[in-house]
Amino acid sequence: MSLAMSQLRIANNKLCASEVRFKTPFERVHYGGVVKSDYPAYNISDSTREEAEKELILSLRYKEMNMRELAIAEPYEDTFRWILETDNVHHRDTKFKAWLSSASQLYWITGKAGSGKSTLMKFLGRLDGDTHGSDLCRRCLKTWASSADKLVLASFYFWGAGSSIVASQEGLFRALLVQLLEQNPQIIPRVAALEWEEYCIFNQYTRFGTSHRQLQVLLHEAVKSLVQQEKAKVCFFIDGLDEYEGDPNNLISTIQNLLKLGNIKICASSRPWLVFEDAFLQAPNLLLQDYTQPDILHYVGSQLKQNEGFARLEKRDPQYASTLIDNITTKSSGVFLWIRLVVKSLLAGLTYDDRISDLQRRLDLLPPDLEDLYNAITESLDDFYFAHAAQYFKFVEASDSPPSALLFSLADEEFPEFALHLPVKTFT
């Protein structure tokens, strides 16, 4: 009999929940009766409310969410500041600072592979305001948002070399939602009304936003709730559109649909693919390698002048030492990653006091194109290590996500079953 009563009670609870779900947003069930409200109201404690908010946000998180941002190098000292200056004698105005303060919605940062787009986006979009760039960015955006009650920022970094979720729109939607809801948990009952009701009634929830469409709707509802009910303005920084694994046109449509919601800005970055040029070229934009030469000159000079071999070269031939810095900067064509690799090679030569002719030959032999430089580095490997390197590349290619150092160490063992013969113990 008790089993039958228990089953009846469960069925009744589900029926009550169904009745709640079918009521209009303005006639949700309150434990004291029907209330007029734009979202469900429940007599729940603050601790229960906080727990519900925490659980719902947690269901959107994924472990790789911040991995790409953490992997991006910090800007070299005093670089990239020009983008937020209007009176720098070394750069023409990028109009970026003016864009931040204006009603214009989209800004497109484009440039070659390795030109520093992701580093620049991190410089601008850090939510903690922990860099000169992100702090000044926030202040300029507050001018645009001066008529609003609040300014809400969020960022995402696509990453083709990471796991599939960080190269997908699912990853984009989840990451943006987590940031919006963490900053504004009070909108959760409006954005995820059914899940909120379920938690308040049964003290449990169903994972929400499990499909691309559901996540997109949730993100749109979150933005609309912020700009309409909360009187906020929203700005997204979205990096690496070219690293998205799907059709770029779908991603472009996603950005354009977000902009239609109003009171939202998006700063996006990508390589200069034709599909992005067609979509974004009419918006304010900058070609990054056209602006970074002074930064690269500063980086090369700083790195070389810290080297004792270069100090000796400056004493022997100060004119050539200065010319070498200029030649490296010019040959880089604004590609920061190329510069880092080349400076490392030249520093090795300076350490061994290479002759001036040898240093120049070392520079001349390095291909100016980044991909060609990678090929040259690979081809320079000793034959003994070449097969070993190929093994590593195959291992990375076959992995769903970037392998850890531990996996690499096991893969490097001579015997394939080495790990199976290790004693079972806690890894430290």
C-alpha positions, 0 to 999 in steps of 0.5 A: 500500500505504501508503494502505491501511495508513494507512486501516487505522490510522485505522479501528483508532483509531476502533474503539478509541475506540468501545470506550472509549465503551461501557465503564462510567464505572467501567471506563474505559481507562487506558493501563496497563490498566483502572482503577476510577474515577468518570471517565476517567484518562489518562497525559497531561501537565499541559500537555495536560490544561490545553490540553484544559480550555481548548479544551473551555471555549472551545467553549462561549463566545460573543462576546456572553456578557459584553456585557449585564453590561458595558452595565449602569450601575454603581450610583450612589455609596452606593446599594443598600446597604440590601438587605444591611442589617438595621438601616437606619432608612430601609428595612424589612428585605428579608430578603435578607441572611437569605436568603443565609445560610439554606437557602432556595433562591430569592429573586425581585427584581421591579419596574417597567421602569427601576427598577434591577433589573439594576444591583442584580443586578450590584451583588450578583452580581459574581464578582470581589467588586469591589463592596461588595455582591458582597463582602458577598454572598459573605461571607453566602453563605459562612455558608450554605456553611460545611458545604461544601468550597467556594462556587461563584458564576455569573451571567447577564443576559438581554438582549432588545435584544442578539443572539438568544443573550443572550435564549435558554436556550442563552445562559444554559446556555453562560454558566453552564457556562463560569463553573462549568468555569473555576472548577472545570476538574477536573470536566470529565472527569466532565461531558463524559466522551466529549469528554474521552476523544476529546481524550486519544486523538486530541488533538482534540475535537468541539464539545459541547453543540450543542443545547438539550437537550445544554446543559441536561444538561451544566449539570445534570451540572456542578452535580451534580458540584460538589454531590456529588463536590466537596462544593460549594454553588452560587449563580446570579444570573439577571437579566432573566427577562422579556427571555427570548425564549421561553415564560416557563413554560419558563424557570421550569421550568428554574429549578425543575429546577435547584433540585431538584438541591439545595445550590443557590440562585438569585437571579432578577429580572424585571418583575412579570409574572403568570406570574412572580408565580404561580411565585415569589411564595411565595418571599422577594421584594422589589418594588424601587420600594418601597425605592429612594426614599432612593437616588433622593433621594440621587441627585437631591440630589447631581446638582442640588447640583453644578450652579451654576444650582441653587446660585443657585436655593438662594440665591434660594429655598432652600425651593423648591430643597428642594421641587423635589428632593422633588417629583422624587423623589416623581414618579419612583415609584421608577424610576431611569431616569425620574429620570436622564432628568428630572434631565438635562432640569432641569439644562439649564433650571438652566444657563440660569437658568430661572425657578422657574415655568419649572422647575416647568412643565418638571417638570409637563409630563414624564409620570410613566410611563417609556414615555410619557416616551420618547414625549414625548422622541421627539415633541419632536424637530424635524421636520427630525431626525424622519425621520433618527431614524426611519431609525436606529430602523429600522436597529436594528430590522432588525439581528440585534445592536446596530449598532456606532458605525462602522455608524451613521456609515456609515448616516448618510451621504447616499449609500447606496453611500458605503462602497463608494467608500471606499479599502481600508485598515486601519481605525484 
